[in-house]
Amino acid sequence: MAISDEKFKKVIEAMSKSIVNKILEKQTSLLRRVANEDPKASLELIVEMLKAEVLSKEGS
């Protein structure tokens, strides 16, 4: 049984969203830990995360 291109595309999109959500959860968890220990470092981490987000948007 072959999977149609459209179905395959939907599966890949769902997997991508799941992976992105897991990454965001991990980043949030790390950010909370950093914020509790060093507020300045948490701001630096936020800046780096935003830079990565902008670069990923520019690339797509």
N, CA, C and O atoms as a Maestro MAE file, in Angstrom:
{
 s_m_m2io_version
 :::
 2.0.0
}

f_m_ct {
 s_m_title
 :::
 protein
 m_atom[240] {
  # First column is atom index #
  i_m_mmod_type
  r_m_x_coord
  r_m_y_coord
  r_m_z_coord
  i_m_residue_number
  s_m_chain_name
  s_m_pdb_residue_name
  s_m_pdb_atom_name
  i_m_atomic_number
  :::
  1 25 0.846 -1.192 0.000 1 A "MET " " N  " 7
  2 3 0.000 0.000 0.000 1 A "MET " " CA " 6
  3 2 0.883 1.244 0.000 1 A "MET " " C  " 6
  4 15 1.722 1.412 0.885 1 A "MET " " O  " 8
  5 25 0.701 2.089 -0.961 2 A "ALA " " N  " 7
  6 3 1.501 3.307 -1.077 2 A "ALA " " CA " 6
  7 2 0.821 4.455 -0.338 2 A "ALA " " C  " 6
  8 15 -0.405 4.550 -0.280 2 A "ALA " " O  " 8
  9 25 1.648 5.310 0.215 3 A "ILE " " N  " 7
  10 3 1.139 6.505 0.894 3 A "ILE " " CA " 6
  11 2 1.177 7.658 -0.095 3 A "ILE " " C  " 6
  12 15 2.182 7.872 -0.773 3 A "ILE " " O  " 8
  13 25 0.088 8.393 -0.173 4 A "SER " " N  " 7
  14 3 0.052 9.521 -1.101 4 A "SER " " CA " 6
  15 2 1.008 10.613 -0.635 4 A "SER " " C  " 6
  16 15 1.339 10.710 0.547 4 A "SER " " O  " 8
  17 25 1.440 11.426 -1.585 5 A "ASP " " N  " 7
  18 3 2.355 12.523 -1.261 5 A "ASP " " CA " 6
  19 2 1.744 13.473 -0.230 5 A "ASP " " C  " 6
  20 15 2.439 13.971 0.656 5 A "ASP " " O  " 8
  21 25 0.451 13.717 -0.353 6 A "GLU " " N  " 7
  22 3 -0.223 14.640 0.567 6 A "GLU " " CA " 6
  23 2 -0.239 14.080 1.988 6 A "GLU " " C  " 6
  24 15 0.013 14.807 2.950 6 A "GLU " " O  " 8
  25 25 -0.532 12.799 2.116 7 A "LYS " " N  " 7
  26 3 -0.538 12.167 3.438 7 A "LYS " " CA " 6
  27 2 0.863 12.176 4.045 7 A "LYS " " C  " 6
  28 15 1.040 12.453 5.231 7 A "LYS " " O  " 8
  29 25 1.848 11.869 3.214 8 A "PHE " " N  " 7
  30 3 3.241 11.863 3.662 8 A "PHE " " CA " 6
  31 2 3.637 13.260 4.144 8 A "PHE " " C  " 6
  32 15 4.282 13.405 5.183 8 A "PHE " " O  " 8
  33 25 3.249 14.275 3.388 9 A "LYS " " N  " 7
  34 3 3.558 15.662 3.749 9 A "LYS " " CA " 6
  35 2 2.933 16.013 5.102 9 A "LYS " " C  " 6
  36 15 3.576 16.656 5.932 9 A "LYS " " O  " 8
  37 25 1.689 15.594 5.326 10 A "LYS " " N  " 7
  38 3 1.009 15.885 6.593 10 A "LYS " " CA " 6
  39 2 1.701 15.190 7.765 10 A "LYS " " C  " 6
  40 15 1.827 15.766 8.846 10 A "LYS " " O  " 8
  41 25 2.147 13.956 7.552 11 A "VAL " " N  " 7
  42 3 2.851 13.219 8.607 11 A "VAL " " CA " 6
  43 2 4.157 13.925 8.955 11 A "VAL " " C  " 6
  44 15 4.481 14.092 10.131 11 A "VAL " " O  " 8
  45 25 4.904 14.337 7.941 12 A "ILE " " N  " 7
  46 3 6.174 15.038 8.163 12 A "ILE " " CA " 6
  47 2 5.935 16.358 8.894 12 A "ILE " " C  " 6
  48 15 6.682 16.696 9.812 12 A "ILE " " O  " 8
  49 25 4.909 17.102 8.502 13 A "GLU " " N  " 7
  50 3 4.597 18.368 9.174 13 A "GLU " " CA " 6
  51 2 4.249 18.133 10.641 13 A "GLU " " C  " 6
  52 15 4.694 18.882 11.512 13 A "GLU " " O  " 8
  53 25 3.461 17.105 10.919 14 A "ALA " " N  " 7
  54 3 3.083 16.794 12.304 14 A "ALA " " CA " 6
  55 2 4.311 16.417 13.123 14 A "ALA " " C  " 6
  56 15 4.449 16.836 14.272 14 A "ALA " " O  " 8
  57 25 5.203 15.626 12.532 15 A "MET " " N  " 7
  58 3 6.426 15.235 13.237 15 A "MET " " CA " 6
  59 2 7.294 16.461 13.509 15 A "MET " " C  " 6
  60 15 7.870 16.591 14.589 15 A "MET " " O  " 8
  61 25 7.387 17.349 12.537 16 A "SER " " N  " 7
  62 3 8.192 18.562 12.700 16 A "SER " " CA " 6
  63 2 7.653 19.424 13.835 16 A "SER " " C  " 6
  64 15 8.418 19.936 14.652 16 A "SER " " O  " 8
  65 25 6.335 19.582 13.882 17 A "LYS " " N  " 7
  66 3 5.721 20.375 14.949 17 A "LYS " " CA " 6
  67 2 5.986 19.746 16.307 17 A "LYS " " C  " 6
  68 15 6.260 20.449 17.280 17 A "LYS " " O  " 8
  69 25 5.904 18.436 16.372 18 A "SER " " N  " 7
  70 3 6.163 17.725 17.624 18 A "SER " " CA " 6
  71 2 7.597 17.947 18.082 18 A "SER " " C  " 6
  72 15 7.847 18.203 19.260 18 A "SER " " O  " 8
  73 25 8.530 17.849 17.154 19 A "ILE " " N  " 7
  74 3 9.946 18.056 17.483 19 A "ILE " " CA " 6
  75 2 10.174 19.484 17.953 19 A "ILE " " C  " 6
  76 15 10.871 19.707 18.943 19 A "ILE " " O  " 8
  77 25 9.594 20.456 17.250 20 A "VAL " " N  " 7
  78 3 9.749 21.861 17.633 20 A "VAL " " CA " 6
  79 2 9.178 22.090 19.024 20 A "VAL " " C  " 6
  80 15 9.788 22.787 19.835 20 A "VAL " " O  " 8
  81 25 8.014 21.511 19.311 21 A "ASN " " N  " 7
  82 3 7.405 21.679 20.633 21 A "ASN " " CA " 6
  83 2 8.291 21.106 21.730 21 A "ASN " " C  " 6
  84 15 8.418 21.703 22.799 21 A "ASN " " O  " 8
  85 25 8.902 19.956 21.476 22 A "LYS " " N  " 7
  86 3 9.798 19.360 22.468 22 A "LYS " " CA " 6
  87 2 11.016 20.245 22.697 22 A "LYS " " C  " 6
  88 15 11.467 20.403 23.831 22 A "LYS " " O  " 8
  89 25 11.546 20.818 21.629 23 A "ILE " " N  " 7
  90 3 12.696 21.720 21.755 23 A "ILE " " CA " 6
  91 2 12.304 22.953 22.562 23 A "ILE " " C  " 6
  92 15 13.060 23.389 23.431 23 A "ILE " " O  " 8
  93 25 11.136 23.517 22.287 24 A "LEU " " N  " 7
  94 3 10.681 24.699 23.024 24 A "LEU " " CA " 6
  95 2 10.470 24.387 24.503 24 A "LEU " " C  " 6
  96 15 10.795 25.207 25.362 24 A "LEU " " O  " 8
  97 25 9.930 23.210 24.803 25 A "GLU " " N  " 7
  98 3 9.755 22.810 26.204 25 A "GLU " " CA " 6
  99 2 11.108 22.722 26.903 25 A "GLU " " C  " 6
  100 15 11.258 23.174 28.038 25 A "GLU " " O  " 8
  101 25 12.078 22.145 26.229 26 A "LYS " " N  " 7
  102 3 13.424 22.004 26.794 26 A "LYS " " CA " 6
  103 2 14.050 23.381 27.004 26 A "LYS " " C  " 6
  104 15 14.648 23.638 28.049 26 A "LYS " " O  " 8
  105 25 13.915 24.271 26.012 27 A "GLN " " N  " 7
  106 3 14.463 25.619 26.145 27 A "GLN " " CA " 6
  107 2 13.820 26.349 27.318 27 A "GLN " " C  " 6
  108 15 14.506 27.033 28.077 27 A "GLN " " O  " 8
  109 25 12.514 26.207 27.467 28 A "THR " " N  " 7
  110 3 11.806 26.865 28.560 28 A "THR " " CA " 6
  111 2 12.295 26.349 29.905 28 A "THR " " C  " 6
  112 15 12.518 27.123 30.836 28 A "THR " " O  " 8
  113 25 12.458 25.049 29.997 29 A "SER " " N  " 7
  114 3 12.953 24.445 31.231 29 A "SER " " CA " 6
  115 2 14.353 24.954 31.566 29 A "SER " " C  " 6
  116 15 14.634 25.324 32.706 29 A "SER " " O  " 8
  117 25 15.223 24.969 30.565 30 A "LEU " " N  " 7
  118 3 16.589 25.464 30.777 30 A "LEU " " CA " 6
  119 2 16.583 26.938 31.163 30 A "LEU " " C  " 6
  120 15 17.340 27.367 32.033 30 A "LEU " " O  " 8
  121 25 15.729 27.698 30.512 31 A "LEU " " N  " 7
  122 3 15.648 29.131 30.799 31 A "LEU " " CA " 6
  123 2 15.214 29.375 32.239 31 A "LEU " " C  " 6
  124 15 15.743 30.266 32.903 31 A "LEU " " O  " 8
  125 25 14.260 28.594 32.725 32 A "ARG " " N  " 7
  126 3 13.826 28.736 34.124 32 A "ARG " " CA " 6
  127 2 14.982 28.453 35.078 32 A "ARG " " C  " 6
  128 15 15.190 29.176 36.052 32 A "ARG " " O  " 8
  129 25 15.732 27.387 34.783 33 A "ARG " " N  " 7
  130 3 16.865 27.038 35.642 33 A "ARG " " CA " 6
  131 2 17.916 28.139 35.636 33 A "ARG " " C  " 6
  132 15 18.451 28.500 36.684 33 A "ARG " " O  " 8
  133 25 18.209 28.670 34.457 34 A "VAL " " N  " 7
  134 3 19.213 29.733 34.349 34 A "VAL " " CA " 6
  135 2 18.720 30.988 35.065 34 A "VAL " " C  " 6
  136 15 19.489 31.642 35.769 34 A "VAL " " O  " 8
  137 25 17.449 31.327 34.889 35 A "ALA " " N  " 7
  138 3 16.897 32.538 35.499 35 A "ALA " " CA " 6
  139 2 16.981 32.479 37.018 35 A "ALA " " C  " 6
  140 15 17.211 33.498 37.669 35 A "ALA " " O  " 8
  141 25 16.796 31.299 37.578 36 A "ASN " " N  " 7
  142 3 16.869 31.155 39.029 36 A "ASN " " CA " 6
  143 2 18.285 31.368 39.550 36 A "ASN " " C  " 6
  144 15 18.470 31.812 40.683 36 A "ASN " " O  " 8
  145 25 19.283 31.054 38.730 37 A "GLU " " N  " 7
  146 3 20.665 31.154 39.180 37 A "GLU " " CA " 6
  147 2 21.351 32.449 38.763 37 A "GLU " " C  " 6
  148 15 22.135 33.010 39.529 37 A "GLU " " O  " 8
  149 25 21.060 32.928 37.556 38 A "ASP " " N  " 7
  150 3 21.765 34.103 37.040 38 A "ASP " " CA " 6
  151 2 20.867 34.853 36.058 38 A "ASP " " C  " 6
  152 15 20.814 34.512 34.876 38 A "ASP " " O  " 8
  153 25 20.154 35.884 36.552 39 A "PRO " " N  " 7
  154 3 19.225 36.619 35.687 39 A "PRO " " CA " 6
  155 2 19.881 37.200 34.425 39 A "PRO " " C  " 6
  156 15 19.268 37.205 33.358 39 A "PRO " " O  " 8
  157 25 21.113 37.682 34.544 40 A "LYS " " N  " 7
  158 3 21.784 38.251 33.368 40 A "LYS " " CA " 6
  159 2 22.010 37.168 32.310 40 A "LYS " " C  " 6
  160 15 21.825 37.410 31.117 40 A "LYS " " O  " 8
  161 25 22.405 35.989 32.750 41 A "ALA " " N  " 7
  162 3 22.609 34.884 31.815 41 A "ALA " " CA " 6
  163 2 21.295 34.500 31.139 41 A "ALA " " C  " 6
  164 15 21.283 34.115 29.969 41 A "ALA " " O  " 8
  165 25 20.190 34.606 31.876 42 A "SER " " N  " 7
  166 3 18.908 34.260 31.268 42 A "SER " " CA " 6
  167 2 18.555 35.252 30.164 42 A "SER " " C  " 6
  168 15 17.991 34.860 29.143 42 A "SER " " O  " 8
  169 25 18.879 36.528 30.355 43 A "LEU " " N  " 7
  170 3 18.636 37.518 29.300 43 A "LEU " " CA " 6
  171 2 19.500 37.229 28.083 43 A "LEU " " C  " 6
  172 15 19.040 37.347 26.947 43 A "LEU " " O  " 8
  173 25 20.747 36.852 28.317 44 A "GLU " " N  " 7
  174 3 21.632 36.514 27.205 44 A "GLU " " CA " 6
  175 2 21.099 35.295 26.455 44 A "GLU " " C  " 6
  176 15 21.162 35.236 25.227 44 A "GLU " " O  " 8
  177 25 20.578 34.329 27.200 45 A "LEU " " N  " 7
  178 3 20.014 33.137 26.580 45 A "LEU " " CA " 6
  179 2 18.796 33.497 25.732 45 A "LEU " " C  " 6
  180 15 18.635 32.982 24.626 45 A "LEU " " O  " 8
  181 25 17.947 34.371 26.241 46 A "ILE " " N  " 7
  182 3 16.769 34.814 25.485 46 A "ILE " " CA " 6
  183 2 17.202 35.471 24.180 46 A "ILE " " C  " 6
  184 15 16.628 35.196 23.126 46 A "ILE " " O  " 8
  185 25 18.208 36.335 24.243 47 A "VAL " " N  " 7
  186 3 18.703 37.014 23.042 47 A "VAL " " CA " 6
  187 2 19.193 35.987 22.021 47 A "VAL " " C  " 6
  188 15 18.883 36.092 20.835 47 A "VAL " " O  " 8
  189 25 19.950 35.006 22.478 48 A "GLU " " N  " 7
  190 3 20.466 33.985 21.565 48 A "GLU " " CA " 6
  191 2 19.327 33.161 20.958 48 A "GLU " " C  " 6
  192 15 19.373 32.809 19.780 48 A "GLU " " O  " 8
  193 25 18.311 32.856 21.760 49 A "MET " " N  " 7
  194 3 17.170 32.098 21.248 49 A "MET " " CA " 6
  195 2 16.422 32.909 20.193 49 A "MET " " C  " 6
  196 15 15.988 32.364 19.178 49 A "MET " " O  " 8
  197 25 16.274 34.213 20.433 50 A "LEU " " N  " 7
  198 3 15.599 35.072 19.461 50 A "LEU " " CA " 6
  199 2 16.403 35.180 18.172 50 A "LEU " " C  " 6
  200 15 15.837 35.168 17.079 50 A "LEU " " O  " 8
  201 25 17.721 35.285 18.299 51 A "LYS " " N  " 7
  202 3 18.573 35.326 17.103 51 A "LYS " " CA " 6
  203 2 18.376 34.062 16.278 51 A "LYS " " C  " 6
  204 15 18.238 34.125 15.056 51 A "LYS " " O  " 8
  205 25 18.364 32.918 16.950 52 A "ALA " " N  " 7
  206 3 18.180 31.643 16.253 52 A "ALA " " CA " 6
  207 2 16.818 31.595 15.567 52 A "ALA " " C  " 6
  208 15 16.695 31.086 14.453 52 A "ALA " " O  " 8
  209 25 15.807 32.122 16.230 53 A "GLU " " N  " 7
  210 3 14.459 32.145 15.657 53 A "GLU " " CA " 6
  211 2 14.426 33.012 14.403 53 A "GLU " " C  " 6
  212 15 13.848 32.618 13.390 53 A "GLU " " O  " 8
  213 25 15.043 34.189 14.469 54 A "VAL " " N  " 7
  214 3 15.078 35.091 13.314 54 A "VAL " " CA " 6
  215 2 15.813 34.428 12.154 54 A "VAL " " C  " 6
  216 15 15.352 34.472 11.014 54 A "VAL " " O  " 8
  217 25 16.954 33.817 12.448 55 A "LEU " " N  " 7
  218 3 17.720 33.155 11.391 55 A "LEU " " CA " 6
  219 2 16.933 32.008 10.764 55 A "LEU " " C  " 6
  220 15 16.999 31.798 9.553 55 A "LEU " " O  " 8
  221 25 16.194 31.270 11.579 56 A "SER " " N  " 7
  222 3 15.416 30.158 11.027 56 A "SER " " CA " 6
  223 2 14.274 30.671 10.150 56 A "SER " " C  " 6
  224 15 13.925 30.042 9.151 56 A "SER " " O  " 8
  225 25 13.696 31.810 10.521 57 A "LYS " " N  " 7
  226 3 12.614 32.396 9.713 57 A "LYS " " CA " 6
  227 2 13.162 32.923 8.394 57 A "LYS " " C  " 6
  228 15 12.512 32.796 7.357 57 A "LYS " " O  " 8
  229 25 14.356 33.515 8.427 58 A "GLU " " N  " 7
  230 3 14.963 34.043 7.207 58 A "GLU " " CA " 6
  231 2 15.326 32.922 6.248 58 A "GLU " " C  " 6
  232 15 15.287 33.098 5.030 58 A "GLU " " O  " 8
  233 25 15.680 31.770 6.803 59 A "GLY " " N  " 7
  234 3 16.083 30.640 5.978 59 A "GLY " " CA " 6
  235 2 14.927 29.916 5.316 59 A "GLY " " C  " 6
  236 15 15.125 29.174 4.354 59 A "GLY " " O  " 8
  237 25 13.714 30.128 5.827 60 A "SER " " N  " 7
  238 3 12.575 29.393 5.254 60 A "SER " " CA " 6
  239 2 11.752 30.228 4.319 60 A "SER " " C  " 6
  240 15 10.766 29.744 3.764 60 A "SER " " O  " 8
  :::
 }
 m_bond[239] {
  # First column is bond index #
  i_m_from
  i_m_to
  i_m_order
  :::
  1 1 2 1
  2 2 3 1
  3 3 4 2
  4 3 5 1
  5 5 6 1
  6 6 7 1
  7 7 8 2
  8 7 9 1
  9 9 10 1
  10 10 11 1
  11 11 12 2
  12 11 13 1
  13 13 14 1
  14 14 15 1
  15 15 16 2
  16 15 17 1
  17 17 18 1
  18 18 19 1
  19 19 20 2
  20 19 21 1
  21 21 22 1
  22 22 23 1
  23 23 24 2
  24 23 25 1
  25 25 26 1
  26 26 27 1
  27 27 28 2
  28 27 29 1
  29 29 30 1
  30 30 31 1
  31 31 32 2
  32 31 33 1
  33 33 34 1
  34 34 35 1
  35 35 36 2
  36 35 37 1
  37 37 38 1
  38 38 39 1
  39 39 40 2
  40 39 41 1
  41 41 42 1
  42 42 43 1
  43 43 44 2
  44 43 45 1
  45 45 46 1
  46 46 47 1
  47 47 48 2
  48 47 49 1
  49 49 50 1
  50 50 51 1
  51 51 52 2
  52 51 53 1
  53 53 54 1
  54 54 55 1
  55 55 56 2
  56 55 57 1
  57 57 58 1
  58 58 59 1
  59 59 60 2
  60 59 61 1
  61 61 62 1
  62 62 63 1
  63 63 64 2
  64 63 65 1
  65 65 66 1
  66 66 67 1
  67 67 68 2
  68 67 69 1
  69 69 70 1
  70 70 71 1
  71 71 72 2
  72 71 73 1
  73 73 74 1
  74 74 75 1
  75 75 76 2
  76 75 77 1
  77 77 78 1
  78 78 79 1
  79 79 80 2
  80 79 81 1
  81 81 82 1
  82 82 83 1
  83 83 84 2
  84 83 85 1
  85 85 86 1
  86 86 87 1
  87 87 88 2
  88 87 89 1
  89 89 90 1
  90 90 91 1
  91 91 92 2
  92 91 93 1
  93 93 94 1
  94 94 95 1
  95 95 96 2
  96 95 97 1
  97 97 98 1
  98 98 99 1
  99 99 100 2
  100 99 101 1
  101 101 102 1
  102 102 103 1
  103 103 104 2
  104 103 105 1
  105 105 106 1
  106 106 107 1
  107 107 108 2
  108 107 109 1
  109 109 110 1
  110 110 111 1
  111 111 112 2
  112 111 113 1
  113 113 114 1
  114 114 115 1
  115 115 116 2
  116 115 117 1
  117 117 118 1
  118 118 119 1
  119 119 120 2
  120 119 121 1
  121 121 122 1
  122 122 123 1
  123 123 124 2
  124 123 125 1
  125 125 126 1
  126 126 127 1
  127 127 128 2
  128 127 129 1
  129 129 130 1
  130 130 131 1
  131 131 132 2
  132 131 133 1
  133 133 134 1
  134 134 135 1
  135 135 136 2
  136 135 137 1
  137 137 138 1
  138 138 139 1
  139 139 140 2
  140 139 141 1
  141 141 142 1
  142 142 143 1
  143 143 144 2
  144 143 145 1
  145 145 146 1
  146 146 147 1
  147 147 148 2
  148 147 149 1
  149 149 150 1
  150 150 151 1
  151 151 152 2
  152 151 153 1
  153 153 154 1
  154 154 155 1
  155 155 156 2
  156 155 157 1
  157 157 158 1
  158 158 159 1
  159 159 160 2
  160 159 161 1
  161 161 162 1
  162 162 163 1
  163 163 164 2
  164 163 165 1
  165 165 166 1
  166 166 167 1
  167 167 168 2
  168 167 169 1
  169 169 170 1
  170 170 171 1
  171 171 172 2
  172 171 173 1
  173 173 174 1
  174 174 175 1
  175 175 176 2
  176 175 177 1
  177 177 178 1
  178 178 179 1
  179 179 180 2
  180 179 181 1
  181 181 182 1
  182 182 183 1
  183 183 184 2
  184 183 185 1
  185 185 186 1
  186 186 187 1
  187 187 188 2
  188 187 189 1
  189 189 190 1
  190 190 191 1
  191 191 192 2
  192 191 193 1
  193 193 194 1
  194 194 195 1
  195 195 196 2
  196 195 197 1
  197 197 198 1
  198 198 199 1
  199 199 200 2
  200 199 201 1
  201 201 202 1
  202 202 203 1
  203 203 204 2
  204 203 205 1
  205 205 206 1
  206 206 207 1
  207 207 208 2
  208 207 209 1
  209 209 210 1
  210 210 211 1
  211 211 212 2
  212 211 213 1
  213 213 214 1
  214 214 215 1
  215 215 216 2
  216 215 217 1
  217 217 218 1
  218 218 219 1
  219 219 220 2
  220 219 221 1
  221 221 222 1
  222 222 223 1
  223 223 224 2
  224 223 225 1
  225 225 226 1
  226 226 227 1
  227 227 228 2
  228 227 229 1
  229 229 230 1
  230 230 231 1
  231 231 232 2
  232 231 233 1
  233 233 234 1
  234 234 235 1
  235 235 236 2
  236 235 237 1
  237 237 238 1
  238 238 239 1
  239 239 240 2
  :::
 }
}
